Amino acid sequence: MLKGFLTAPALAVLLTLAAPQAFAEDQRLLSVSGEATVQRAPDQGIVRFGVEARAKTAQTAMETVAGNMTAIFAALEGKGVLAKDMQSSGLSLYPIYPDRNSGGPVEAEGFGASLSLAVAIRDLTQAGAIIDTALLAGANRMDGLSFGLADPDPAMDEARALAVKKALARAQILADAAGITLGPVQRIRDIDHGQGRPMPMAEMSMKASVPVAPGELGISAGVEIDFLIE
């Protein structure tokens, strides 16, 4: 068999494979997108604390951090927070140098240690009390408070359905304006935006020494739809 030549069966296979692609390229398509957002009140939260300590020795700094964090664990458990809803991370130990400029060697004057703790809040009415408890028990840093939904799927499905309706309406408007007729849907692409940031809602502020306003979450979804033009 000579190189560079195709047998009849091989040529037939190539023509068969190429035919659908050529047909697809000849299709006229109208592509539109749709976006939608639904609002939901959050039903859970995560608050992040930190414990930092400085001491002459590394051991003392670590022991101080460990002792404070143990006290925080115990205090939060006393408030009904489950052990599975607390997760520590970011343990660090670092030397502390004097603030001076000199050409000679500089020795550390002490050590710093830190440890972070994330606490899941299942009952948002207790958010203020949980924050108070951790701060009183020894947390000397607060790294943030965020809100979310335990089950975002129903809200996400509603947002997707609304996004599809908007895309269909947009496609029809464009088709009418252009004087064309829409054919069947050729492709739908789901664009998941996930949970959005809380929006302020003052009436949900809780009576606690640390006021907390969960607000509302915007759950967003988007779709892209391709229609065949008849």
Secondary structure, 3 states (H helix, E strand, C coil): CCCCCCCHHHHHHHHHHHHHHHHHHHCCEEEEEEEEEEEECCCEEEEEEEEEEEECCHHHHHHHHHHHHHHHHHHHHHCCCCHHHEEEEEEEEEEECCCCCCCCCCCCCEEEEEEEEEEEECCHHHHHHHHHHHHHHCCCEEEEEEEECCCCHHHHHHHHHHHHHHHHHHHHHHHHHHCCCEEEEEEEEEEEEEEEEEECCHHHCCCCCCCCCCCEEEEEEEEEEEEEEC
